[in-house]
Amino acid sequence: MHEQIEPEPFSKKGQRTDTMLPLTPPSTVQKPSTSGNHEEILITPRKLFPELRKLSSKARKPPLRYRPERNTVFDIDQYLEGSRRGKCSEKNAKFLRYAFEHSRRVVMVAGAGVSVAAGIPDFRSSGGLFSTLRDEGVASGKELFDFNRVYSSAEVGLKFNRMIADMHAKCQETRPTEFHRLANTIAKEGRLTRLYTQNIDSIEDGMSHLQTQVPLEKPFPKTVQLHGSIRHMFCNKCSKIYDMDPSLFKAQEEQLDREVFPLCPQCTEFEVVRAVAGMRSQGVGKLRPRIVLYNEIHPEGESIGDVVSKDLKGRPDCLIIVGTTLKIPGVRAMCKQFARQVHQSNGIVLWLNTELPTKSIEDFLGFIDLIVVGDCQKVMSVFDTSSVLSK
């Protein structure tokens, strides 16, 4: 019988070796330094995972444990008076706090009710502008916000100018309200996607994180003025924008030597230059407050549409409709789009006003989680004293 002969290990050059070398050194073998005379650099691995976990826990949105039935009503005044039943249950209060404190992509649509506490009258209440501006020759104050009436009648134009001068003076003296400061805090924390305001008082410009820009351009500002601003005026021909100066507008019958609406300085200057150059006249525009009236085309409608489209794509998780009854069709349609998108993202839709929404508004929007009845300035009082927003 032949003995079984095991193959002898050989090196690459065909020489026999005494032991078989492993393909890779074991983990216990310390590799010799190949740096020559250079000193070895000891690298301490960074413990990234605990830090990332710490950051993610801060940014993590807590789960929503309770959602009220659609169109549930919560009464702020009754809750603050101590009642915890029916329209002011503690569960609904916690739901309201959750929406304000934990929502990450908040869209607010604000109306005149937000600025009443600042001394700016609303429009449709018993003490609102539509009632108080009723006068001889004006059946309702609403006529003073109608483009066809204001710019087709010198008499109505005078009343309009007086109203604008009075409102401009009030806006110069206003201070931000508690709700303005609440919205500013949410914006400061990076959780406010956009504030769409129907108000023309520009109170938001007095807040650190709610400024807007005129005209509306990219990159879009945090606040979008849906109906313009009383703090600006512009030419109806060349569109030049100026700071508002009410003294330029005829407001009294005895000012017979003045135009009801002043001429544009830029257009006037261009006409002088054209005349000197022997060029044909192109006419001079007139100045008007930079606010949007009924029955006129919105000059920035396309830009506002671009902002809305951008915000819808951002998948907002909270819509707060505050201080408005949504009588303006365009604003109402915008809120419906946001409400649908918010609920597709399992978000929250809040209605916050002194009045309940009409049944037609509820049906039109389709999604309202909580109808909060009361003054929006009292929302802060519902939050816990330990809340970040209440600090």
MARNULUM-467183 format. One record per residue (C-alpha): residue in one letter; x, y, z. Coordinates in steps of 0.001 Angstrom, whole numbers, padded with zeros to 6 digits, always signed. Example, Ala and Ser with C-alpha at 12.3 -4.5 7.8 and 13.67 -1.06 7.14 Angstrom:
2
A+012300-004500+007800S+013670-001060+007140
//
This chain:
391
M+000000+000000+000000H+001097+003446-000782E+001220+005996+001974Q-000950+009068+001512I+001337+011949+000902E+000039+015415+001819P+001023+018207-000557E+003721+020387+000773P+003020+024081+000986F+005088+026225-001328S+005754+029890-001517K+004993+031947-004629K+008546+031188-005918G+007984+027445-005570Q+010053+027117-002392R+008786+024989+000398T+007553+026779+003533D+007376+025390+007008T+003879+026738+007832M+000840+027788+005911L+000241+031545+006280P-003340+032739+006761L-004872+034765+003968T-005553+037667+006352P-004020+038279+009763P-006287+037599+012715S-007849+040570+014479T-005474+040085+017427V-002416+040678+015282Q-001142+044219+015452K-000118+045478+012064P+003312+047031+011908S+003412+050713+011261T+004241+051653+007692S+004634+055314+008407G+008373+055051+008763N+009641+057802+011017H+006246+059503+011152E+004440+059395+014439E+001317+057302+014563I-001925+059277+014722L-004497+057808+017045I-008028+058381+015762T-010834+058273+018289P-014122+057326+016614R-016940+059837+017164K-019998+058558+018893L-022491+059843+016334F-025402+057542+017035P-026249+058860+020530E-026064+062450+019239L-028302+061691+016262R-030742+059906+018523K-030797+062923+020822L-031494+065291+017915S-034187+063087+016429S-035955+062843+019767K-036142+066636+019912A-037564+066880+016409R-039874+063901+016718K-043542+064792+016663P-045436+063017+019462P-048273+060741+018315L-051784+062170+018274R-053770+060107+020781Y-057171+061731+020280R-059053+063370+017424P-062526+064852+017970E-065433+064132+015683R-065601+066380+012644N-066914+069929+013345T-066704+069511+017134V-067199+072836+018961F-064888+074046+021744D-065882+077160+023727I-062855+079081+025031D-064765+081257+027523Q-066538+078318+029156Y-063261+076412+029403L-061462+079330+031042E-064371+079710+033478G-063682+076156+034682S-066221+074083+032804R-064941+070777+031435R-068085+069346+029913G-069671+069392+026486K-068164+072165+024380C-065166+072634+026635S-063877+069164+027494E-060268+068673+028548K-059699+066295+025622N-060568+069032+023144A-058363+071515+024998K-055432+069102+024735F-056173+068623+021038L-056051+072415+020549R-052764+072637+022432Y-051335+069776+020389A-052174+071558+017129F-050375+074755+018134E-047421+073201+019948H-046528+070151+017853S-047584+070876+014256R-044508+071176+012032R-045893+072804+008865V-048562+075292+009872V-050598+077361+007409M-052637+080247+008844V-055385+082135+007017A-056232+085266+009008G-059016+087820+008807A-060021+091079+010464G-060811+089388+013784V-057082+089032+014476S-056549+092825+014489V-059641+093992+016400A-057707+093881+019685A-055177+096266+018115G-057897+098876+017555I-058606+098100+013895P-062355+097628+013276D-063605+094589+011412F-066045+094767+008512R-069246+092832+009168S-069959+093079+012893S-072428+095584+014350G-069548+097970+015014G-067697+097103+011831L-066854+099344+008889F-069791+098260+006753S-072165+099598+009428T-070304+102644+010737L-069453+103986+007282R-073103+103998+006197D-073880+107576+005267E-075898+109772+002960G-075205+108600-000562V-073692+105334+000701A-076200+102613+001581S-073469+100444+003128G-069829+100859+003973K-069217+097990+001593E-069692+100467-001268L-066489+102218-000168F-064639+098998-000987D-066214+098567-004418F-063909+099506-007291N-066756+100584-009584R-068313+102889-006968V-065114+104463-005671Y-063594+105331-009027S-066757+106344-010846S-068136+108861-008361A-066270+111896-006985E-068559+111951-003947V-067864+108321-003055G-064174+108918-003843L-064060+111669-001190K-065642+109386+001422F-063220+106627+000442N-060220+108941+000908R-061455+110039+004346M-061875+106411+005380I-058370+105537+004138A-056815+108519+005955D-058532+107530+009210M-057543+103878+008918H-053960+104779+007981A-053675+106916+011123K-054968+104061+013282C-052558+101593+011696Q-049638+103907+012464E-050463+103634+016172T-051223+099905+016387R-049193+097327+018241P-049145+093564+017588T-051736+091537+019478E-051244+088379+021518F-052191+086269+018515H-049670+088109+016313R-047003+087272+018887L-048158+083640+018976A-047865+083386+015184N-044439+085028+015353T-043268+082456+017928I-044358+079577+015694A-042539+081219+012770K-039428+081728+014895E-039410+078018+015727G-039478+077267+011991R-042934+075664+012107L-044945+078278+010183T-045124+077563+006475R-047109+080693+005652L-049423+083326+007080Y-052035+084394+004522T-053685+087560+005800Q-056728+089358+004441N-055908+092362+006618I-054500+095553+005103D-053082+096952+008371S-049585+095388+007935I-049260+094734+011677E-047249+091611+010810D-044382+093785+009590G-043784+094787+013196M-042901+091192+014112S-039409+089737+013808H-040356+086648+011761L-043550+087699+009958Q-042340+090364+007552T-043709+090507+004045Q-042385+092200+000910V-043928+094534-001652P-044348+093547-004421L-044664+089804-003854E-041640+088068-005382K-039455+084979-004925P-038199+083948-002467F-041682+084334-001024P-041959+086012+002397K-043439+084385+005474T-046546+086622+005307V-048630+086993+002147Q-051019+089962+002030L-054040+088747+000097H-055657+092189-000173G-052685+094540-000200S-051545+097074+002370I-052802+100482+003429R-049208+101527+004034H-048514+101754+000311M-049960+103497-002728F-049257+102922-006407C-049878+104350-009862N-052722+102807-011822K-050717+103266-015040C-047000+102669-014467S-047498+100584-011249K-044799+102523-009374I-045129+101843-005623Y-044770+104594-003002D-045152+104852+000765M-048700+105911+001568D-049249+109686+002032P-052935+110394+002815S-052363+114162+002598L-052064+113862-001189F-055667+112661-001530K-058603+115072-001588A-060820+114300+001380Q-062843+117497+001982E-065363+119288-000222E-063569+122617+000166Q-060416+121251-001465L-061656+122277-004894D-058186+123003-006224R-057071+119408-005941E-057730+116193-007801V-059701+113582-005853F-056857+111185-006651P-053363+112714-007132L-051240+112371-010267C-048274+109999-010295P-044930+111869-009917Q-043071+109341-012076C-045595+109553-014927T-045538+113351-014683E-041749+113398-014925F-041783+111074-017924E-044296+113310-019682V-042055+116355-019196V-039095+114478-020662R-041164+113262-023613A-042411+116780-024301V-038851+118174-024320A-037794+115398-026683G-040725+116111-028961M-042268+112703-028346R-045960+111892-028222S-047712+112058-024848Q-048607+108764-023197G-050715+110173-020369V-050263+110438-016622G-051542+107834-014166K-053188+108498-010820L-052213+107270-007387R-054453+105046-005303P-054064+103034-002082R-052462+099665-002783I-055411+097618-001560V-057604+095232-003539L-061279+096246-003822Y-064365+094329-004818N-064949+093949-008573E-061344+094435-009671I-058717+092031-010932H-056132+091149-008298P-052794+092596-009503E-050807+089850-007747G-053235+086986-008217E-050764+084932-010250S-047966+085324-007689I-050284+084354-004838G-051330+081284-006828D-047656+080309-007105V-047222+080599-003326V-050311+078482-002658S-049111+075786-005082K-045706+075709-003407D-047221+075401+000068L-049618+072652-000993K-046674+070630-002293G-044996+071104+001098R-047699+068887+002675P-048875+071145+005545D-049948+069305+008685C-052081+072060+010234L-054486+074681+008854I-055668+077448+011188I-058513+079610+009859V-058676+082523+012282G-060694+085723+012540T-062553+085329+009236T-065958+084081+008107L-064600+083257+004614K-066999+085486+002689I-064427+086111-000066P-064769+083332-002683G-061065+083179-003558V-059988+082839+000074R-062691+080257+000700A-061495+078151-002256M-057886+078413-001059C-058861+077152+002401K-060668+074190+000861Q-057495+073201-000999F-055403+073422+002165A-057999+071559+004267R-058026+068663+001804Q-054223+068483+001694V-053881+068682+005484H-056225+065762+006026Q-054440+063714+003401S-051383+064169+005636N-053400+063210+008759G-053087+066792+009940I-055414+069129+011830V-057847+071810+010621L-058920+074455+013153W-061602+077146+012851L-061005+079978+015340N-063534+082813+015483T-066140+084488+017670E-068782+083078+015318L-069597+079538+014297P-069078+078739+010618T-072252+078466+008595K-073441+075028+007543S-072571+075896+003950I-068982+076729+004979E-068675+073455+006898D-069913+071495+003903F-067724+073445+001483L-064496+072963+003450G-065325+069343+004155F-062759+069039+006958I-062846+070959+010252D-061571+069002+013241L-062269+071591+015934I-064393+074747+015809V-062959+077026+018493V-065492+079688+019480G-064125+082776+021210D-061610+085583+020960C-058431+084331+019277Q-056403+086450+021733K-057402+084022+024505V-055902+080938+022870M-052672+081360+024834S-054637+081010+028070V-055630+077457+027108F-052012+076310+026894D-050215+074764+029856T-048077+077147+031897S-045121+074902+031084S-045718+075206+027349V-042970+076633+025199L-045476+078952+023546S-046565+080451+026854K-043068+081499+027849
//
